[in-house]
Amino acid sequence: MANIYDVDPSEPIELAAEELKKIEHLKPPEWASYVKTGMHKERPPVDEDWWYFRAASILRKAYRVGPIGVSKLRKHYGGKANRGHKKHHFYKASGNIIRKVLQQLEKAELLKKDVKSLRRGRLISPKGKSLLDKIATKIVKGRPVKKEEPKVEEKKPEVKKAAPKKPSSENEKGSEKPKVPQKLSSENEKGLEKTKSSQRPEVKKESQPQAKPVEKEAKKAEEKQ
């Protein structure tokens, strides 16, 4: 037989709520249609059958965590309230709703009080445990059985190693070592000096101004005297 741990949490709660509708002791009070489930809520629940869903959720919680009481369930079903510009504040859920649901489940013999352990609260009874286990087996049997397909081993493509490339003629030339210039002989050095001197620009000497003919005649006259 399957357990609630073998199925998704939301699936057994929906089916358990439909089963709880058939029980006489579980009936929502008159104020359930317009009451909020906690201070953190802005409006009452939209679903008309929310009372049975809350009862099924508490029953599953007692199955997993029990023994459990009102204070812990208030924390579980609480939430953060939107306070506008202020920070969100956590508020507990309504204790009156949870207390009434626990009392109704106890009357239906789905829960029982724990007396032996130090923790006070309600435990799930054998009747409630069998109810949830039967719902879980229905869910498991209703699932389509998946056939395991034979695993096909994928062959990895062979990676061919690339052959080493031969260096091209240009690379060979580039790989050659640069030639070191040899020392020039004395004759070659003289030839280089001549070429350098020939390449230098010639500087024109300024011609001295010639003496005037009048001055020459005056000098000759003085010599005669």
TIDRENMI-303367 format. One record per residue: residue in one letter; x, y, z of N, C-alpha, C, CB in turn; residue number from 0. Coordinates in steps of 0.2 Angstrom, whole numbers. Glycine has a CB too. Example, Ala and Ser with C-alpha at 12.3 -4.5 7.8 and 13.67 -1.06 7.14 Angstrom:
BEGIN
 type   n.u   n.v   n.w  ca.u  ca.v  ca.w   c.u   c.v   c.w  cb.u  cb.v  cb.w seq
    A    66   -28    39    62   -22    39    66   -16    39    57   -22    45   0
    S    64   -11    35    68    -5    36    64     0    39    70    -3    29   1
//
This chain:
BEGIN
 type   n.u   n.v   n.w  ca.u  ca.v  ca.w   c.u   c.v   c.w  cb.u  cb.v  cb.w seq
    M     4    -6     0     0     0     0     4     6     0    -5     0     6   0
    A     2    11    -4     6    17    -4     5    22     1     5    21   -11   1
    N     9    27     3     9    32     8     8    39     5    15    32    13   2
    I     7    44     9     6    50     7    13    53     4     3    55    12   3
    Y    18    50     6    25    52     4    26    50    -3    30    49     9   4
    D    22    45    -6    24    43   -13    20    47   -18    21    36   -13   5
    V    16    52   -16    12    56   -21    14    64   -19     5    55   -20   6
    D    11    68   -24    12    75   -23     7    77   -17    10    79   -30   7
    P     9    82   -13     5    84    -7    -2    87    -9     9    90    -4   8
    S    -2    90   -15    -9    93   -17   -14    88   -19    -8    98   -22   9
    E   -12    83   -22   -16    78   -24   -20    74   -19   -13    72   -28  10
    P   -17    72   -13   -22    69    -8   -26    73    -4   -17    65    -3  11
    I   -24    80    -4   -28    85    -1   -35    86    -4   -24    91     0  12
    E   -34    86   -11   -41    87   -15   -45    81   -14   -39    88   -22  13
    L   -43    75   -15   -47    69   -14   -49    68    -7   -43    63   -17  14
    A   -45    70    -2   -48    69     5   -53    74     7   -42    70    10  15
    A   -53    80     4   -58    85     5   -65    83     2   -56    92     1  16
    E   -65    79    -3   -71    76    -6   -74    71    -1   -70    73   -13  17
    E   -69    67     2   -71    61     6   -74    64    13   -65    57     8  18
    L   -71    70    15   -73    73    21   -80    76    21   -68    78    23  19
    K   -82    78    15   -89    81    14   -94    76    15   -90    83     6  20
    K   -93    69    15   -98    64    16   -99    63    24   -96    58    13  21
    I   -94    65    28   -94    64    35   -99    70    38   -87    65    38  22
    E  -103    67    43  -108    72    46  -105    77    51  -114    68    50  23
    H  -100    75    54   -97    79    60   -93    85    57   -92    75    64  24
    L   -91    84    50   -87    90    47   -92    94    43   -82    87    43  25
    K   -94   100    46   -98   104    43   -96   111    44  -106   103    45  26
    P   -95   116    39   -93   123    41   -98   127    44   -91   126    34  27
    P   -96   131    49  -101   135    53  -104   140    48   -98   138    59  28
    E  -109   144    51  -113   149    47  -108   155    45  -119   152    51  29
    W  -103   157    49   -99   162    48   -93   161    43   -96   165    54  30
    A   -93   155    41   -87   152    37   -87   156    30   -87   145    36  31
    S   -93   158    27   -93   161    21   -90   168    20  -100   161    18  32
    Y   -90   172    26   -88   179    25   -82   180    30   -93   183    27  33
    V   -79   175    33   -73   176    38   -67   176    34   -74   171    44  34
    K   -62   179    37   -55   179    34   -51   173    38   -51   185    35  35
    T   -47   170    35   -43   165    38   -37   167    42   -40   160    33  36
    G   -36   174    42   -30   176    46   -30   184    45   -24   173    44  37
    M   -26   187    50   -25   194    50   -21   197    44   -22   197    56  38
    H   -17   192    41   -13   194    35   -17   194    28    -7   189    34  39
    K   -23   191    28   -27   191    22   -32   197    22   -32   185    23  40
    E   -33   199    16   -37   205    14   -44   203    13   -34   209     8  41
    R   -46   197    11   -52   195     9   -54   188    11   -54   196     2  42
    P   -60   186    12   -61   179    14   -60   174     8   -69   178    16  43
    P   -59   168     9   -57   163     3   -63   163    -2   -57   156     6  44
    V   -61   162    -8   -65   163   -14   -69   156   -15   -61   164   -20  45
    D   -65   150   -13   -68   144   -14   -73   143    -8   -63   138   -14  46
    E   -79   140   -10   -84   139    -5   -83   133    -1   -91   138    -9  47
    D   -79   128    -3   -77   122     1   -71   123     4   -78   116    -4  48
    W   -68   129     6   -62   130     9   -61   126    15   -60   137     9  49
    W   -67   126    19   -67   123    26   -64   115    25   -74   123    29  50
    Y   -67   112    20   -65   105    19   -57   104    17   -69   101    14  51
    F   -55   109    13   -48   109    11   -44   110    17   -47   114     6  52
    R   -46   114    21   -42   116    27   -42   110    32   -44   122    31  53
    A   -47   106    33   -48   100    37   -43    95    34   -55    98    37  54
    A   -43    94    27   -39    89    24   -32    90    25   -41    88    17  55
    S   -30    97    25   -23    99    26   -21    98    33   -22   106    24  56
    I   -25    99    38   -23    98    45   -22    91    46   -28   101    49  57
    L   -27    87    43   -26    79    44   -19    77    41   -32    76    40  58
    R   -17    79    35   -11    77    32    -5    79    37   -10    80    25  59
    K    -6    86    39     0    88    44     0    84    50    -2    96    46  60
    A    -5    82    53    -5    78    59    -2    71    57   -12    77    62  61
    Y    -3    68    51     0    62    49     7    63    49    -3    60    42  62
    R    10    68    46    17    69    45    21    71    52    18    74    40  63
    V    18    76    55    22    79    61    19    77    68    22    87    60  64
    G    13    75    68    10    74    74    14    71    80     4    70    74  65
    P    12    72    86     7    77    89     8    84    87     6    75    96  66
    I     3    87    86     3    95    84    -3    98    87     3    96    76  67
    G    -2   104    89    -7   108    92    -9   114    88    -5   110    99  68
    V   -13   119    91   -16   125    88   -10   130    87   -21   128    92  69
    S    -6   131    91    -1   136    91     4   135    85     4   137    97  70
    K     6   129    84    10   127    78     7   127    71    14   120    79  71
    L     0   125    71    -4   126    65    -5   133    64   -10   122    66  72
    R    -6   138    69    -6   145    67     0   148    64    -8   148    74  73
    K     6   145    66    12   148    62    12   145    55    18   146    66  74
    H    10   139    54    10   136    48     6   139    43     9   128    48  75
    Y     0   141    45    -5   144    40    -5   151    40   -12   141    42  76
    G     0   154    44     1   162    44     4   164    38     4   164    50  77
    G     5   171    38     8   174    32    10   181    33     4   173    26  78
    K    13   184    29    15   191    29    10   196    27    22   193    25  79
    A     8   201    30     3   206    28     6   212    25    -1   209    35  80
    N     3   215    20     5   220    16     3   227    20     3   220     9  81
    R     8   231    22     6   237    26     8   243    23    10   236    33  82
    G     8   243    16    10   249    12    17   250    12     6   255    15  83
    H    19   256    14    26   258    14    30   255    19    26   266    14  84
    K    27   253    24    30   250    30    32   243    28    26   249    36  85
    K    37   240    32    39   233    31    34   228    32    45   231    35  86
    H    34   222    28    29   217    29    30   214    36    30   212    24  87
    H    24   212    39    25   209    46    21   203    46    21   214    51  88
    F    24   198    49    21   191    49    16   191    55    26   186    51  89
    Y    10   188    53     4   187    57     2   179    57    -2   191    55  90
    K     0   177    63    -2   170    63    -9   170    60    -2   168    70  91
    A   -11   163    59   -18   162    56   -23   162    62   -18   155    52  92
    S   -29   162    60   -35   162    65   -34   156    69   -41   163    61  93
    G   -34   156    75   -34   151    80   -41   147    81   -32   152    87  94
    N   -46   151    80   -53   149    81   -55   144    75   -58   155    81  95
    I   -53   145    69   -54   141    64   -51   134    65   -52   144    57  96
    I   -44   134    66   -40   128    67   -43   124    73   -33   130    68  97
    R   -45   127    78   -48   124    84   -54   120    83   -49   129    90  98
    K   -58   124    79   -65   120    77   -64   115    72   -69   126    74  99
    V   -59   115    68   -58   110    63   -55   104    67   -53   112    58 100
    L   -50   105    72   -48    99    76   -53    96    80   -42   102    80 101
    Q   -57   100    83   -63    97    86   -67    92    82   -67   102    90 102
    Q   -69    95    76   -73    91    71   -70    84    69   -75    95    65 103
    L   -63    85    68   -59    79    66   -59    74    71   -52    81    63 104
    E   -59    76    78   -58    72    83   -65    68    84   -56    76    90 105
    K   -70    72    83   -77    69    84   -78    63    78   -83    74    83 106
    A   -75    65    72   -76    60    67   -71    54    68   -74    63    60 107
    E   -67    54    73   -62    49    75   -57    48    70   -66    42    75 108
    L   -55    54    67   -49    54    62   -43    56    66   -51    58    56 109
    L   -44    60    71   -38    62    76   -40    60    83   -37    70    75 110
    K   -34    60    87   -35    58    94   -30    62    98   -34    51    95 111
    K   -31    63   104   -27    67   109   -21    62   111   -31    70   115 112
    D   -15    66   111    -9    62   113    -8    63   121    -3    64   109 113
    V    -8    57   124    -8    58   132    -1    56   134   -13    54   135 114
    K     3    51   130     9    48   133    15    53   132    10    41   129 115
    S    15    56   126    21    60   125    21    67   129    22    61   118 116
    L    27    70   129    27    76   133    24    82   129    34    78   135 117
    R    24    81   122    21    86   117    13    85   117    24    85   110 118
    R    10    91   119     3    91   119     0    92   111     0    96   124 119
    G    -5    89   110    -8    90   103   -12    84   101    -2    91    98 120
    R   -13    84    94   -17    79    91   -13    74    87   -23    81    87 121
    L   -14    68    87   -11    63    83   -16    60    78    -8    57    87 122
    I   -14    57    73   -19    54    68   -21    47    70   -16    54    61 123
    S   -27    46    70   -29    39    72   -28    34    67   -37    39    74 124
    P   -29    27    68   -29    22    63   -34    23    57   -29    15    66 125
    K   -40    26    59   -45    27    54   -43    33    49   -52    29    57 126
    G   -40    38    52   -38    43    48   -32    41    43   -36    50    52 127
    K   -27    37    46   -21    35    42   -23    31    37   -17    31    47 128
    S   -28    26    38   -30    22    32   -34    26    27   -35    16    35 129
    L   -38    31    29   -41    35    24   -36    38    19   -45    41    27 130
    L   -31    41    22   -26    45    18   -22    39    14   -21    49    22 131
    D   -20    34    16   -16    28    13   -20    26     7   -14    23    18 132
    K   -27    25     8   -31    23     2   -31    28    -3   -38    21     5 133
    I   -32    34    -2   -32    39    -7   -25    39   -11   -33    46    -3 134
    A   -20    38    -7   -13    38   -10   -12    32   -15    -7    38    -5 135
    T   -15    26   -13   -15    20   -17   -19    22   -24   -17    14   -14 136
    K   -25    25   -23   -29    26   -29   -25    31   -34   -35    30   -27 137
    I   -21    36   -31   -17    40   -35   -12    37   -39   -15    46   -31 138
    V    -8    32   -35    -3    28   -38    -5    24   -44     1    24   -33 139
    K   -11    20   -42   -14    15   -47   -16    19   -53   -19    11   -44 140
    G   -19    25   -53   -21    28   -58   -16    31   -63   -26    34   -56 141
    R   -10    31   -61    -5    34   -65    -3    29   -71     2    35   -61 142
    P    -2    32   -77     0    28   -82     7    25   -81     0    31   -89 143
    V     8    18   -82    14    15   -81    19    17   -87    14     7   -81 144
    K    25    19   -86    30    21   -91    34    15   -92    34    27   -88 145
    K    34    13   -99    38     8  -101    46    10  -102    36     5  -108 146
    E    50     6   -99    57     8  -100    60     6  -107    61     5   -94 147
    E    62    11  -110    65    10  -117    72     7  -116    64    17  -121 148
    P    73     3  -121    80     0  -121    85     6  -122    81    -6  -126 149
    K    90     6  -118    96    11  -119   100     9  -125   100    11  -112 150
    V   101    14  -129   105    14  -135   112    17  -133   102    16  -141 151
    E   117    13  -134   124    16  -133   126    21  -139   129    11  -131 152
    E   127    27  -137   129    31  -143   136    31  -144   127    39  -141 153
    K   138    30  -150   145    29  -152   148    36  -153   146    25  -159 154
    K   153    37  -149   157    43  -150   161    44  -156   161    44  -144 155
    P   160    49  -160   164    50  -166   171    50  -165   162    56  -170 156
    E   175    46  -169   182    46  -169   185    53  -171   185    40  -173 157
    V   190    55  -167   193    61  -168   200    60  -171   194    66  -162 158
    K   201    62  -178   207    61  -181   212    66  -179   206    60  -189 159
    K   218    63  -178   223    68  -176   226    71  -182   229    64  -172 160
    A   227    78  -182   229    81  -188   237    80  -189   228    89  -188 161
    A   239    79  -195   246    78  -196   250    85  -195   248    75  -203 162
    P   256    84  -193   260    90  -192   262    94  -198   267    89  -188 163
    K   260   100  -199   261   104  -205   269   105  -206   257   111  -205 164
    K   271   105  -212   278   106  -214   278   114  -215   280   103  -221 165
    P   284   117  -213   285   124  -213   286   126  -220   291   126  -209 166
    S   282   131  -222   283   134  -229   289   137  -231   277   139  -231 167
    S   290   139  -237   297   142  -239   297   149  -236   297   143  -247 168
    E   292   153  -235   292   159  -232   294   158  -224   285   163  -232 169
    N   291   153  -221   293   152  -214   300   150  -213   288   147  -211 170
    E   302   146  -218   309   144  -218   314   150  -218   311   139  -223 171
    K   312   155  -223   316   161  -223   316   165  -217   314   165  -229 172
    G   310   165  -214   309   169  -208   313   166  -202   302   170  -206 173
    S   313   159  -202   317   156  -197   324   156  -197   315   149  -197 174
    E   327   158  -203   334   158  -204   337   164  -200   336   160  -211 175
    K   343   163  -197   346   168  -193   349   174  -197   352   165  -189 176
    P   348   180  -194   350   186  -198   358   186  -198   348   192  -195 177
    K   361   187  -204   368   187  -205   371   193  -202   369   187  -213 178
    V   377   192  -198   380   197  -195   385   200  -200   384   194  -189 179
    P   385   207  -200   390   210  -205   397   209  -203   388   218  -205 180
    Q   401   207  -208   408   206  -206   412   213  -206   411   202  -212 181
    K   418   213  -203   422   219  -202   425   221  -209   427   218  -197 182
    L   425   227  -211   428   229  -217   435   230  -217   425   236  -219 183
    S   438   228  -223   446   229  -223   448   236  -223   448   225  -229 184
    S   454   238  -223   457   245  -224   455   248  -230   464   245  -222 185
    E   456   244  -236   454   247  -242   447   249  -243   456   242  -248 186
    N   443   244  -241   436   246  -241   434   252  -237   431   240  -239 187
    E   437   253  -231   436   259  -227   438   265  -230   440   258  -220 188
    K   444   265  -234   446   271  -238   441   273  -243   453   270  -241 189
    G   438   267  -247   433   269  -252   427   272  -249   432   262  -256 190
    L   425   270  -243   419   273  -240   420   280  -238   417   268  -234 191
    E   426   281  -236   427   288  -234   427   293  -240   434   289  -230 192
    K   430   291  -246   430   295  -252   423   296  -254   434   291  -257 193
    T   419   291  -254   412   292  -256   408   297  -251   408   285  -256 194
    K   409   296  -245   406   301  -240   409   308  -241   408   299  -233 195
    S   415   309  -243   417   316  -244   415   319  -250   425   316  -244 196
    S   414   314  -255   411   317  -262   403   319  -261   411   311  -267 197
    Q   400   315  -256   393   317  -255   392   323  -251   390   311  -251 198
    R   397   326  -248   396   332  -244   395   338  -248   403   333  -239 199
    P   391   342  -247   390   348  -251   396   353  -251   384   352  -248 200
    E   398   356  -257   403   360  -257   402   367  -255   406   361  -265 201
    V   406   370  -251   405   377  -248   409   382  -253   408   377  -241 202
    K   405   386  -256   408   391  -260   412   397  -256   403   395  -265 203
    K   418   398  -258   422   403  -254   420   410  -257   430   402  -255 204
    E   419   415  -253   417   421  -255   423   425  -258   414   426  -249 205
    S   423   427  -264   428   431  -268   429   438  -265   427   431  -275 206
    Q   436   439  -264   437   446  -261   436   451  -266   445   446  -258 207
    P   433   457  -264   432   462  -269   439   465  -272   428   468  -265 208
    Q   439   466  -278   445   469  -282   445   476  -280   444   468  -289 209
    A   452   478  -280   453   485  -279   451   490  -284   461   487  -277 210
    K   449   496  -283   446   500  -288   452   503  -292   442   506  -285 211
    P   451   505  -299   457   507  -303   459   514  -301   454   508  -310 212
    V   455   518  -297   457   525  -295   462   524  -290   451   529  -292 213
    E   461   519  -285   466   518  -280   473   516  -282   463   513  -275 214
    K   473   512  -288   479   510  -291   483   516  -294   478   504  -296 215
    E   480   520  -297   483   526  -300   486   530  -295   478   530  -305 216
    A   483   531  -289   485   535  -284   491   533  -281   480   536  -278 217
    K   492   526  -280   498   523  -277   504   524  -282   496   515  -276 218
    K   503   523  -289   508   524  -293   511   531  -293   505   522  -300 219
    A   507   536  -293   509   543  -292   513   544  -286   503   548  -292 220
    E   511   541  -281   515   542  -275   522   539  -275   512   539  -269 221
    E   523   533  -279   529   530  -280   534   534  -284   528   523  -283 222
    K   531   537  -289   535   541  -294   538   547  -290   531   544  -299 223
    Q   535   550  -286   537   556  -282   543   554  -277   532   559  -278 224
//
